[in-house]
Amino acid sequence: MKRTLSETLGTGTLYVLLLFFSLLTLYPFWHVLMYAFSDPKQSIGGGLFLWPKGFSLLSFQMLLESDGIFQAYRNSLFRLIIGTSINVVLTATLAYPLANKRFVGRMQLTLFIFFTMLFQGGMIPSYLLVKSLGLINTPWALILPGAISAWNFFIMKNYFQSISPEIEESANLDGSTPLRTLFSIIIPISKPVIAAVALFYAVGHWNAYFDAVLYINSPSKQVLQVFLKGMLATSSLQQLGGTESFQSGIASVTEESIKMATVVISVLPMLIIYPFIQKYYVKGIMIGSVKG
């Protein structure tokens, strides 16, 4: 169909606006990336960073030689992998029975879970609860209190309700138990919502730092985001510690270049994970949100 001049101009204007706003969204990260790969002495002048100013890996070298970076990275990866796995399993095992209309008391339990979205205990009661359970200064203080998100529960529950009940009935006729039906049949055909919910949990774990500040006292057990927060707040590179070569190389870098390198390293896992589950993401959210 031939377009009119006004339609062509309108479409062109829309594309230009989308391109403009896309660049506004992408440039801040691109600026950080190019700054991190620039020579510290040349980048100190500031300005636009469309490409590195004198390519250098010195900032990354200094950062990776600092005390605590690998330990913090390992703690964050532990929280990301173990925490997300626990989150997905517990959310699925809670959402599956409450999605079944034959489950007695499902409405009351669902309303109880919905209530937690509106009202929360607060920071002090949460801290006292974690302390009474003996979880202070352990990785489990960062995982167990938020093991199930009410929002993610409703997304997964609505998705399970959209699955044809005949599938479960056929499995029951073949002698399958509810748990076997869930893990052998329902979960494999629910990859979109599983991927979407897992991404929500993973991003939440990776970006969280306030609970680590509250519950973790030992520096050796701190997560990367707390290390990053300390990096962004520190006024001296000497506070990072590190090897003798690190201390001798401090004069060759700037605080800003070290901070930019830290930001780049902290977002790498999410950049690596997202492309593999992106194809499931939109489908899982749409189906899980519109089905009742």
Backbone bond lengths (Angstrom), bond angles and torsions (degrees), N, CA, C in turn:
res aa  C-N    CA-C-N  psi(-1)  N-CA   C-N-CA  omega(-1)  CA-C   N-CA-C  phi
1 M - - - 1.453 - - 1.530 109.31 -
2 K 1.331 115.63 130.48 1.454 120.55 -178.11 1.526 110.53 -75.59
3 R 1.323 115.11 131.95 1.457 120.28 -178.66 1.526 110.78 -88.50
4 T 1.312 115.01 148.07 1.455 120.00 174.56 1.517 109.82 -79.27
5 L 1.342 115.32 167.84 1.465 119.90 -179.19 1.522 111.05 -62.21
6 S 1.327 117.76 -40.34 1.468 120.40 -179.77 1.519 111.72 -65.72
7 E 1.340 117.43 -37.57 1.467 120.73 177.92 1.517 110.75 -66.57
8 T 1.319 116.86 -40.61 1.459 120.79 178.89 1.524 111.21 -64.41
9 L 1.354 116.11 -44.13 1.455 120.23 178.15 1.527 111.56 -64.50
10 G 1.331 115.68 -40.10 1.462 119.49 178.72 1.518 112.02 -63.69
11 T 1.344 116.80 -43.97 1.467 120.77 178.76 1.523 110.68 -64.48
12 G 1.341 116.09 -42.84 1.465 119.31 178.94 1.509 112.09 -62.94
13 T 1.332 116.81 -41.90 1.466 120.79 178.26 1.526 110.67 -62.59
14 L 1.339 115.93 -40.38 1.467 119.98 179.34 1.518 111.07 -62.45
15 Y 1.343 117.06 -43.75 1.463 120.89 179.65 1.532 110.90 -64.08
16 V 1.333 116.37 -40.24 1.466 119.49 179.31 1.529 110.56 -63.74
17 L 1.335 116.68 -43.11 1.464 120.22 179.10 1.524 111.57 -64.49
18 L 1.332 116.49 -42.02 1.466 119.75 178.75 1.522 110.95 -63.92
19 L 1.333 116.23 -40.66 1.462 119.82 177.80 1.522 110.78 -64.26
20 F 1.330 116.65 -41.14 1.464 121.49 -179.38 1.528 111.11 -62.75
21 F 1.329 116.29 -48.53 1.460 119.41 -178.83 1.531 111.52 -69.98
22 S 1.326 117.69 -30.41 1.465 120.50 175.35 1.525 110.47 -64.38
23 L 1.339 116.13 -42.28 1.462 119.77 178.24 1.525 111.13 -65.54
24 L 1.348 116.59 -38.37 1.467 119.81 176.96 1.522 111.21 -61.49
25 T 1.338 116.10 -34.84 1.459 120.54 -179.00 1.524 111.80 -75.95
26 L 1.338 116.75 -39.62 1.459 121.12 -173.09 1.526 113.25 -84.52
27 Y 1.332 116.84 -29.29 1.463 118.13 -172.68 1.529 114.17 -62.01
28 P 1.349 120.52 -41.04 1.472 118.07 -179.85 1.528 113.27 -54.26
29 F 1.343 116.68 -43.45 1.465 117.87 178.22 1.527 110.49 -70.01
30 W 1.334 117.27 -38.46 1.457 120.35 178.25 1.532 110.41 -61.64
31 H 1.325 116.09 -39.37 1.472 121.06 177.83 1.528 110.48 -60.61
32 V 1.334 116.35 -46.11 1.464 120.56 179.22 1.523 110.25 -62.27
33 L 1.337 116.88 -43.08 1.463 121.36 -178.12 1.525 111.11 -63.65
34 M 1.327 116.88 -47.36 1.463 120.68 -179.25 1.527 111.31 -67.46
35 Y 1.328 116.78 -36.41 1.467 120.60 177.55 1.521 110.01 -63.13
36 A 1.341 116.42 -42.50 1.459 120.08 -177.65 1.522 111.82 -64.33
37 F 1.324 117.23 -32.68 1.469 121.01 -179.00 1.530 112.27 -91.49
38 S 1.328 117.92 2.54 1.462 121.17 179.78 1.521 110.72 -86.45
39 D 1.329 114.65 160.77 1.454 119.76 173.98 1.524 108.41 -68.82
40 P 1.333 118.97 125.54 1.469 121.00 -175.28 1.522 113.79 -54.45
41 K 1.340 117.67 -37.74 1.460 120.08 -177.66 1.523 111.90 -71.45
42 Q 1.345 117.54 -29.20 1.454 120.34 179.17 1.526 111.73 -85.74
43 S 1.328 116.66 -30.32 1.468 119.33 -177.11 1.514 113.04 -78.98
44 I 1.322 117.71 -14.88 1.461 120.13 -176.87 1.526 111.89 -63.88
45 G 1.338 117.03 -19.36 1.455 120.66 179.32 1.512 113.91 -73.63
46 G 1.326 117.04 -13.02 1.459 121.17 178.05 1.511 112.41 76.93
47 G 1.341 116.41 -156.03 1.456 121.82 -178.42 1.512 112.13 95.87
48 L 1.348 114.98 -170.85 1.461 120.76 178.07 1.520 109.92 -78.47
49 F 1.337 115.54 140.28 1.461 120.88 179.46 1.533 108.34 -118.90
50 L 1.325 116.05 82.68 1.458 120.48 175.92 1.516 110.54 -82.34
51 W 1.322 116.81 -20.65 1.453 123.59 175.76 1.534 107.13 -153.86
52 P 1.334 118.68 163.44 1.471 120.05 -177.87 1.518 111.81 -63.09
53 K 1.301 116.15 142.53 1.460 121.96 175.53 1.529 108.43 -97.07
54 G 1.325 115.33 93.63 1.453 118.96 -176.09 1.513 110.36 73.70
55 F 1.319 118.57 83.88 1.471 123.75 -172.48 1.525 111.09 -54.85
56 S 1.339 115.56 132.15 1.458 121.03 179.82 1.530 109.66 -155.55
57 L 1.327 115.74 142.14 1.469 122.27 175.64 1.526 111.05 -106.76
58 L 1.322 116.63 14.20 1.456 120.32 -175.12 1.527 112.26 -63.35
59 S 1.341 117.59 -37.51 1.469 120.48 -179.35 1.523 110.76 -63.69
60 F 1.342 116.74 -41.86 1.467 120.31 177.77 1.524 110.68 -67.31
61 Q 1.341 116.52 -38.11 1.460 119.86 178.94 1.519 111.10 -62.96
62 M 1.337 116.18 -44.97 1.456 120.17 178.92 1.531 111.25 -63.77
63 L 1.332 115.76 -40.96 1.465 119.98 -178.62 1.518 111.33 -64.82
64 L 1.330 116.57 -43.91 1.460 120.42 -177.34 1.522 112.56 -71.68
65 E 1.330 117.66 -16.25 1.461 121.06 176.41 1.524 112.38 -92.91
66 S 1.334 117.31 -3.81 1.468 120.54 -178.85 1.522 111.17 -76.25
67 D 1.318 115.57 157.79 1.464 121.25 178.98 1.526 110.18 -70.42
68 G 1.316 116.31 133.43 1.453 120.70 169.14 1.517 116.55 93.27
69 I 1.335 119.67 -14.44 1.456 120.06 -174.07 1.529 111.43 -65.87
70 F 1.337 117.70 -45.48 1.461 120.04 -178.68 1.528 110.80 -71.65
71 Q 1.313 116.21 -35.76 1.463 119.66 177.84 1.521 110.75 -65.16
72 A 1.336 116.52 -43.15 1.455 120.55 177.98 1.530 110.79 -65.19
73 Y 1.313 116.78 -39.05 1.463 121.10 178.14 1.525 110.31 -63.55
74 R 1.320 116.79 -42.99 1.458 120.94 179.53 1.513 111.28 -64.53
75 N 1.322 117.32 -40.95 1.471 120.45 178.15 1.524 111.31 -64.13
76 S 1.327 116.42 -39.42 1.468 119.43 179.12 1.527 111.41 -68.61
77 L 1.328 116.72 -39.04 1.468 119.37 178.58 1.523 110.68 -66.40
78 F 1.329 117.19 -37.35 1.467 120.38 176.14 1.525 109.99 -61.38
79 R 1.338 115.77 -46.45 1.463 119.27 179.23 1.528 110.54 -63.56
80 L 1.313 117.01 -41.14 1.464 121.00 -178.20 1.530 111.30 -63.45
81 I 1.324 117.32 -50.47 1.470 121.41 -173.61 1.527 111.04 -73.89
82 I 1.337 116.89 -53.53 1.466 120.50 -177.34 1.525 110.20 -68.75
83 G 1.317 116.87 -44.36 1.466 120.29 -178.25 1.517 112.70 -62.88
84 T 1.330 117.44 -45.83 1.465 120.47 179.93 1.524 110.93 -64.98
85 S 1.328 117.34 -39.14 1.471 120.52 178.74 1.528 110.67 -62.16
86 I 1.327 116.47 -46.19 1.466 119.95 178.32 1.525 110.84 -63.72
87 N 1.311 117.06 -42.84 1.462 121.71 179.60 1.523 111.51 -57.26
88 V 1.326 116.67 -50.17 1.464 121.11 -175.68 1.522 110.88 -65.82
89 V 1.337 116.55 -43.49 1.472 119.81 -178.09 1.534 110.43 -65.19
90 L 1.317 117.61 -47.36 1.463 120.05 -178.48 1.526 111.74 -67.89
91 T 1.320 117.29 -38.75 1.459 120.03 178.55 1.522 110.82 -64.74
92 A 1.325 116.86 -41.63 1.471 120.51 179.54 1.523 111.21 -66.48
93 T 1.328 117.33 -43.11 1.466 119.78 -178.47 1.526 112.13 -70.65
94 L 1.327 117.82 -21.55 1.462 120.38 174.73 1.531 110.99 -85.36
95 A 1.327 116.77 -40.99 1.466 120.58 -176.68 1.521 112.22 -71.04
96 Y 1.326 118.04 -33.44 1.463 120.93 -175.33 1.531 112.62 -62.99
97 P 1.333 120.53 -52.18 1.477 118.42 179.68 1.529 112.85 -67.41
98 L 1.349 117.73 -35.14 1.457 119.67 -179.11 1.526 112.20 -75.16
99 A 1.322 117.28 -11.28 1.461 120.51 173.78 1.525 111.57 -85.78
100 N 1.332 115.83 -11.71 1.460 121.07 -179.75 1.532 109.93 -87.58
101 K 1.325 117.64 120.88 1.463 121.91 -176.03 1.527 112.76 -67.02
102 R 1.318 117.26 -16.50 1.462 120.36 179.65 1.521 112.40 -84.68
103 F 1.329 117.14 -7.75 1.465 120.77 -177.82 1.529 109.06 -73.11
104 V 1.338 116.76 122.83 1.463 121.89 -177.59 1.530 110.11 -73.22
105 G 1.329 116.03 127.81 1.462 121.06 178.31 1.513 114.19 84.72
106 R 1.322 117.77 12.40 1.463 120.66 -176.90 1.533 112.37 -62.91
107 M 1.327 116.45 -37.27 1.453 119.37 -178.66 1.526 111.29 -67.73
108 Q 1.325 116.65 -40.56 1.460 120.57 -179.92 1.540 111.12 -65.50
109 L 1.331 115.34 -43.46 1.463 119.03 178.67 1.528 111.52 -66.87
110 T 1.328 116.67 -38.41 1.463 120.17 178.49 1.525 110.93 -64.00
111 L 1.330 116.90 -41.40 1.463 120.71 177.40 1.528 111.49 -65.07
112 F 1.330 115.79 -36.55 1.458 120.01 177.85 1.529 110.39 -63.47
113 I 1.332 116.75 -41.87 1.472 120.82 178.37 1.527 109.98 -67.56
114 F 1.327 116.71 -40.13 1.463 120.36 178.02 1.524 111.29 -62.43
115 F 1.313 116.72 -33.53 1.467 121.66 179.34 1.521 111.02 -60.43
116 T 1.342 116.71 -34.95 1.465 120.30 -179.32 1.522 112.19 -69.08
117 M 1.346 117.52 -18.51 1.457 120.01 175.99 1.526 111.38 -76.04
118 L 1.310 116.49 -24.82 1.458 120.99 -176.88 1.519 112.68 -93.97
119 F 1.334 116.83 -35.34 1.462 121.22 -176.04 1.529 109.50 -130.80
120 Q 1.322 115.55 133.45 1.453 121.49 179.03 1.521 110.21 -125.75
121 G 1.315 116.09 157.83 1.454 120.91 -176.64 1.516 113.81 -69.82
122 G 1.336 117.11 -29.76 1.455 119.90 -178.17 1.518 111.86 103.29
123 M 1.311 116.04 172.22 1.458 121.39 -173.67 1.522 112.48 -69.88
124 I 1.334 117.89 -45.78 1.467 120.36 -175.79 1.536 111.72 -65.29
125 P 1.360 119.32 -50.38 1.472 117.95 176.33 1.526 112.92 -59.20
126 S 1.334 116.94 -36.23 1.465 119.64 178.71 1.528 110.68 -64.69
127 Y 1.318 116.37 -41.92 1.468 120.13 178.94 1.526 110.82 -64.27
128 L 1.331 116.68 -44.21 1.469 119.85 179.84 1.518 111.58 -62.97
129 L 1.348 116.78 -36.84 1.457 120.43 177.93 1.523 110.93 -66.16
130 V 1.325 116.88 -46.88 1.464 120.53 178.99 1.524 110.70 -61.58
131 K 1.325 116.52 -39.87 1.461 120.40 179.08 1.521 111.34 -66.41
132 S 1.324 117.50 -41.49 1.472 120.52 -179.35 1.520 111.48 -66.20
133 L 1.311 117.43 -26.13 1.461 121.21 178.11 1.523 112.61 -84.73
134 G 1.319 116.90 -3.27 1.462 120.76 178.60 1.514 114.02 74.03
135 L 1.309 116.54 29.16 1.467 120.25 -176.51 1.520 113.05 -99.32
136 I 1.338 117.51 -5.19 1.461 119.99 -178.65 1.531 109.75 -60.10
137 N 1.328 115.41 136.18 1.469 123.79 179.19 1.521 112.58 65.03
138 T 1.322 116.63 29.77 1.461 121.76 173.06 1.527 108.50 -128.57
139 P 1.331 118.09 153.60 1.473 120.21 178.73 1.522 113.00 -61.14
140 W 1.322 117.03 -25.60 1.466 120.30 -176.86 1.528 111.87 -69.97
141 A 1.331 117.59 -18.72 1.463 120.28 175.56 1.527 111.18 -67.85
142 L 1.346 116.54 -20.57 1.457 121.50 179.39 1.521 112.66 -93.94
143 I 1.347 116.59 -10.05 1.468 120.57 -173.54 1.519 112.18 -112.52
144 L 1.335 116.75 -52.16 1.462 120.66 -171.27 1.529 114.72 -68.40
145 P 1.343 120.84 -40.60 1.479 118.52 -178.52 1.524 113.72 -59.41
146 G 1.310 117.73 -30.44 1.471 120.63 178.51 1.509 112.29 -112.15
147 A 1.327 116.32 36.55 1.469 119.90 -174.86 1.522 112.66 -63.01
148 I 1.336 117.45 -30.38 1.467 121.00 179.13 1.521 108.74 -130.39
149 S 1.303 115.41 124.69 1.466 121.21 174.93 1.521 109.02 -95.18
150 A 1.324 116.94 129.07 1.465 120.71 -179.17 1.524 110.73 -61.24
151 W 1.320 117.06 -39.64 1.470 120.62 179.91 1.529 111.08 -61.74
152 N 1.336 116.48 -48.18 1.460 120.39 179.26 1.524 111.54 -67.11
153 F 1.341 116.07 -32.27 1.461 119.59 176.49 1.530 111.05 -60.65
154 F 1.324 117.66 -44.73 1.460 120.44 -178.83 1.523 111.75 -68.28
155 I 1.322 117.30 -35.54 1.467 119.57 175.75 1.520 110.52 -61.39
156 M 1.335 116.28 -46.98 1.460 119.89 -178.37 1.524 111.58 -70.55
157 K 1.309 117.54 -38.20 1.464 121.31 179.01 1.538 110.75 -61.89
158 N 1.323 116.50 -45.61 1.464 120.07 179.36 1.528 111.53 -64.11
159 Y 1.317 116.04 -34.69 1.465 118.61 177.33 1.528 110.72 -66.87
160 F 1.326 116.85 -44.53 1.463 119.95 178.79 1.536 111.05 -61.34
161 Q 1.320 117.13 -34.62 1.458 120.23 178.80 1.526 112.05 -68.41
162 S 1.339 116.65 -23.20 1.462 119.64 179.57 1.527 112.65 -79.77
163 I 1.336 117.20 -12.22 1.468 120.90 179.10 1.519 109.49 -77.12
164 S 1.299 116.42 137.80 1.465 121.40 -177.54 1.534 110.90 -59.11
165 P 1.320 118.41 129.34 1.477 120.62 -179.51 1.522 112.74 -66.32
166 E 1.329 117.27 -18.78 1.463 119.56 179.04 1.522 112.25 -63.15
167 I 1.320 116.85 -27.77 1.467 120.11 178.98 1.522 110.59 -64.57
168 E 1.320 116.25 -45.70 1.455 120.61 178.75 1.524 111.24 -67.73
169 E 1.319 116.79 -38.70 1.459 120.19 179.42 1.524 111.04 -63.64
170 S 1.315 117.17 -39.99 1.472 120.35 177.84 1.519 110.96 -63.96
171 A 1.346 116.51 -39.78 1.459 120.07 178.71 1.524 110.90 -65.82
172 N 1.341 117.14 -38.64 1.468 120.43 178.82 1.524 111.18 -65.53
173 L 1.329 117.12 -37.80 1.463 120.62 177.80 1.521 111.87 -65.02
174 D 1.332 116.35 -28.82 1.464 120.45 178.55 1.523 112.42 -85.47
175 G 1.349 116.61 2.69 1.456 120.65 176.12 1.521 114.73 89.65
176 S 1.305 117.71 16.63 1.460 120.40 -179.56 1.521 110.38 -76.78
177 T 1.335 116.44 140.38 1.459 121.46 175.30 1.535 108.98 -81.10
178 P 1.338 117.72 161.17 1.478 119.05 179.67 1.519 113.71 -56.78
179 L 1.347 117.45 -42.46 1.458 119.30 -179.77 1.529 111.57 -66.14
180 R 1.332 116.04 -39.59 1.460 118.71 178.55 1.524 110.60 -67.01
181 T 1.323 116.77 -38.05 1.467 120.05 177.16 1.515 110.76 -62.32
182 L 1.347 116.12 -40.81 1.455 120.19 -179.53 1.523 111.68 -64.04
183 F 1.343 117.24 -51.77 1.459 120.48 -172.47 1.526 113.44 -83.09
184 S 1.328 118.06 -23.36 1.463 120.03 -177.77 1.526 113.40 -98.06
185 I 1.333 117.28 -23.19 1.462 119.46 -175.05 1.532 111.76 -122.19
186 I 1.335 116.05 -55.02 1.467 119.78 -173.93 1.524 111.76 -67.52
187 I 1.330 117.51 -48.57 1.465 120.43 -178.00 1.530 111.95 -61.11
188 P 1.344 119.64 -46.70 1.471 118.41 -179.82 1.526 114.81 -60.15
189 I 1.341 118.14 -31.06 1.458 119.31 179.77 1.540 111.34 -92.22
190 S 1.332 116.06 5.56 1.465 120.27 -179.69 1.528 111.26 -114.46
191 K 1.319 117.19 29.33 1.460 120.49 -178.09 1.532 113.57 -57.01
192 P 1.344 119.60 -39.99 1.474 118.19 -179.49 1.521 113.61 -58.72
193 V 1.334 117.43 -48.69 1.462 119.30 -177.46 1.526 110.70 -73.40
194 I 1.332 117.76 -33.14 1.461 120.37 176.92 1.524 109.73 -62.85
195 A 1.341 117.04 -44.08 1.456 120.84 -179.77 1.521 111.02 -65.11
196 A 1.331 116.81 -41.95 1.469 120.44 -179.40 1.529 111.03 -64.47
197 V 1.328 116.57 -47.14 1.468 120.48 -179.70 1.530 110.79 -66.20
198 A 1.336 116.55 -40.13 1.469 119.56 178.02 1.524 110.87 -62.19
199 L 1.334 117.02 -37.80 1.458 119.63 178.17 1.524 110.88 -65.78
200 F 1.329 117.15 -41.49 1.464 120.65 177.23 1.528 110.65 -58.16
201 Y 1.329 115.65 -48.81 1.463 119.88 -179.57 1.527 111.33 -64.28
202 A 1.335 116.67 -43.61 1.461 120.37 -177.02 1.527 111.59 -62.92
203 V 1.329 116.76 -45.42 1.461 120.17 178.78 1.527 110.35 -63.33
204 G 1.332 116.50 -40.05 1.459 119.93 178.18 1.518 112.21 -61.98
205 H 1.334 116.84 -43.64 1.467 120.43 178.78 1.522 111.20 -65.24
206 W 1.325 116.27 -43.49 1.465 119.40 -174.34 1.528 111.85 -69.43
207 N 1.318 117.41 -36.15 1.460 120.68 -176.94 1.525 113.96 -86.93
208 A 1.326 117.37 -16.53 1.469 120.24 -175.09 1.527 111.23 -69.08
209 Y 1.310 115.85 139.72 1.464 120.22 174.26 1.525 112.67 -141.72
210 F 1.348 117.08 -23.59 1.460 119.04 -174.29 1.523 111.63 -66.11
211 D 1.348 117.18 -40.14 1.463 118.60 178.68 1.522 111.02 -66.47
212 A 1.333 117.40 -32.63 1.467 119.74 176.58 1.522 111.12 -67.82
213 V 1.328 116.70 -35.69 1.467 120.43 176.09 1.525 110.31 -64.40
214 L 1.338 117.25 -37.45 1.465 121.20 -178.01 1.522 112.72 -74.96
215 Y 1.337 116.54 -44.25 1.460 120.32 -166.75 1.536 114.62 -102.42
216 I 1.327 118.29 -17.22 1.465 120.52 -175.98 1.521 108.99 -108.07
217 N 1.342 115.90 123.26 1.457 121.50 -178.96 1.522 112.48 -103.36
218 S 1.312 117.34 -29.27 1.462 121.11 -175.85 1.528 110.67 -85.03
219 P 1.332 118.73 128.72 1.470 121.41 178.49 1.531 112.47 -59.77
220 S 1.332 117.40 -30.11 1.462 120.25 -178.36 1.525 112.62 -71.89
221 K 1.341 117.50 -13.19 1.455 121.57 -179.58 1.525 112.55 -108.69
222 Q 1.329 116.75 3.81 1.454 119.59 -178.49 1.523 111.22 -74.34
223 V 1.323 115.23 155.50 1.462 121.68 -178.45 1.522 110.11 -93.25
224 L 1.325 115.98 170.50 1.455 121.35 -174.22 1.522 112.50 -63.54
225 Q 1.332 117.21 -36.07 1.455 119.03 -176.41 1.528 111.78 -66.68
226 V 1.333 117.13 -32.81 1.462 119.87 175.32 1.528 109.51 -69.20
227 F 1.322 116.15 -39.77 1.465 120.26 175.59 1.525 110.36 -61.04
228 L 1.352 116.27 -43.04 1.457 120.98 178.24 1.522 110.87 -63.47
229 K 1.322 117.01 -42.30 1.464 120.64 178.85 1.531 110.06 -60.80
230 G 1.327 116.37 -41.57 1.454 119.28 177.01 1.517 112.25 -65.06
231 M 1.353 115.88 -36.49 1.455 120.46 177.50 1.516 110.84 -62.43
232 L 1.322 117.23 -45.59 1.460 121.43 -177.11 1.520 111.95 -71.00
233 A 1.329 116.85 -23.31 1.463 120.01 -177.59 1.517 113.07 -96.63
234 T 1.329 117.39 -16.51 1.461 119.69 -175.11 1.519 110.90 -70.63
235 S 1.289 115.64 149.07 1.466 120.65 179.10 1.528 112.15 -107.49
236 S 1.326 116.22 3.06 1.460 118.83 -178.63 1.514 109.93 -148.57
237 L 1.336 116.52 133.64 1.458 120.45 177.70 1.523 111.12 -69.82
238 Q 1.318 117.41 -19.83 1.460 120.15 179.67 1.523 111.40 -62.22
239 Q 1.331 117.36 -25.70 1.466 120.86 -177.72 1.523 112.19 -70.05
240 L 1.340 116.82 -13.86 1.468 119.01 -179.50 1.514 112.32 -75.63
241 G 1.331 117.41 -20.84 1.447 119.70 -177.18 1.512 110.39 70.43
242 G 1.327 117.03 -154.79 1.450 120.37 176.65 1.513 112.52 118.57
243 T 1.330 115.18 -174.37 1.454 121.64 -177.11 1.529 110.49 -75.36
244 E 1.355 115.46 174.82 1.460 119.66 178.73 1.529 110.82 -64.49
245 S 1.344 116.80 -39.28 1.464 119.44 178.22 1.521 111.04 -64.19
246 F 1.349 116.07 -32.57 1.467 119.69 176.61 1.522 110.01 -64.90
247 Q 1.325 116.68 -48.26 1.457 120.31 -178.48 1.528 111.42 -63.30
248 S 1.329 116.63 -36.42 1.459 119.36 -179.68 1.521 111.64 -74.33
249 G 1.345 117.49 -22.47 1.455 120.69 -178.62 1.515 113.78 -92.37
250 I 1.335 117.50 -2.46 1.462 120.86 -177.97 1.523 111.47 -60.05
251 A 1.333 115.63 -36.07 1.469 118.91 -177.42 1.522 112.30 -65.45
252 S 1.344 117.61 -17.77 1.464 120.82 -176.64 1.514 112.56 -90.35
253 V 1.324 118.67 -8.01 1.466 121.46 -178.44 1.523 109.18 -122.50
254 T 1.312 115.20 169.80 1.463 120.93 176.98 1.523 109.25 -117.06
255 E 1.314 116.31 160.32 1.464 120.02 177.91 1.520 110.83 -60.68
256 E 1.335 116.55 -37.74 1.464 120.00 -177.96 1.520 111.50 -66.54
257 S 1.332 117.80 -40.24 1.465 120.08 -179.90 1.519 111.34 -67.72
258 I 1.339 117.63 -35.99 1.465 121.20 176.49 1.526 110.21 -65.50
259 K 1.332 116.74 -41.20 1.462 120.89 179.19 1.525 111.00 -63.68
260 M 1.330 116.94 -42.46 1.467 120.24 179.06 1.524 111.12 -63.53
261 A 1.332 116.98 -40.81 1.462 120.56 178.04 1.521 110.76 -64.59
262 T 1.327 117.16 -37.05 1.462 120.98 178.20 1.520 111.15 -64.40
263 V 1.329 116.75 -41.92 1.468 120.42 178.83 1.525 110.20 -62.44
264 V 1.335 117.28 -42.97 1.465 120.72 -179.66 1.524 110.77 -61.63
265 I 1.323 116.91 -45.89 1.465 120.61 -179.16 1.527 111.13 -64.93
266 S 1.331 117.24 -34.22 1.466 119.98 -176.03 1.518 113.07 -72.32
267 V 1.334 118.60 -24.88 1.467 119.98 -177.56 1.521 112.62 -97.71
268 L 1.321 117.93 -4.06 1.466 120.40 -177.03 1.529 114.22 -57.51
269 P 1.343 119.43 -47.53 1.474 118.34 -177.90 1.521 113.60 -57.44
270 M 1.343 117.82 -42.01 1.460 120.10 179.95 1.522 111.41 -66.85
271 L 1.326 117.05 -35.88 1.461 120.61 177.64 1.519 111.54 -67.57
272 I 1.321 116.31 -30.69 1.469 120.48 179.60 1.525 110.89 -78.42
273 I 1.334 117.34 -39.30 1.464 121.33 -175.39 1.520 112.02 -74.47
274 Y 1.322 117.16 -42.68 1.469 120.68 -169.05 1.531 114.12 -57.41
275 P 1.351 121.11 -43.76 1.478 118.72 -178.17 1.514 114.32 -59.51
276 F 1.347 117.82 -27.41 1.454 120.50 -176.86 1.533 112.71 -77.28
277 I 1.332 117.42 -23.92 1.468 119.47 -177.98 1.519 112.44 -116.55
278 Q 1.339 116.75 4.02 1.456 119.93 -177.07 1.527 111.49 -61.88
279 K 1.352 117.22 -35.28 1.466 119.86 -177.07 1.527 112.32 -66.11
280 Y 1.338 117.20 -23.73 1.461 120.68 178.05 1.524 112.45 -90.51
281 Y 1.334 116.01 -18.92 1.462 120.91 -166.67 1.529 112.84 -61.56
282 V 1.339 117.07 -58.21 1.466 120.72 -175.34 1.527 110.89 -64.15
283 K 1.328 116.48 -41.63 1.466 120.09 -179.44 1.521 111.27 -61.87
284 G 1.329 116.83 -43.27 1.456 120.26 -178.84 1.509 112.51 -65.76
285 I 1.325 117.37 -40.91 1.461 120.66 -180.00 1.508 111.14 -68.35
286 M 1.328 118.42 -42.82 1.456 121.05 -177.42 1.535 111.95 -65.39
287 I 1.334 115.89 -46.18 1.463 118.51 -179.56 1.506 111.04 -68.74
288 G 1.342 116.39 -40.15 1.463 119.75 -178.12 1.512 113.72 -71.70
289 S 1.333 117.77 -16.59 1.460 119.59 -176.39 1.513 113.98 -100.94
290 V 1.332 118.76 -23.13 1.463 119.94 -174.80 1.528 112.31 -101.51
291 K 1.317 117.05 -18.37 1.460 117.94 179.08 1.506 109.86 -85.20
292 G 1.343 116.65 138.17 1.455 119.57 -177.62 1.487 113.86 -103.57
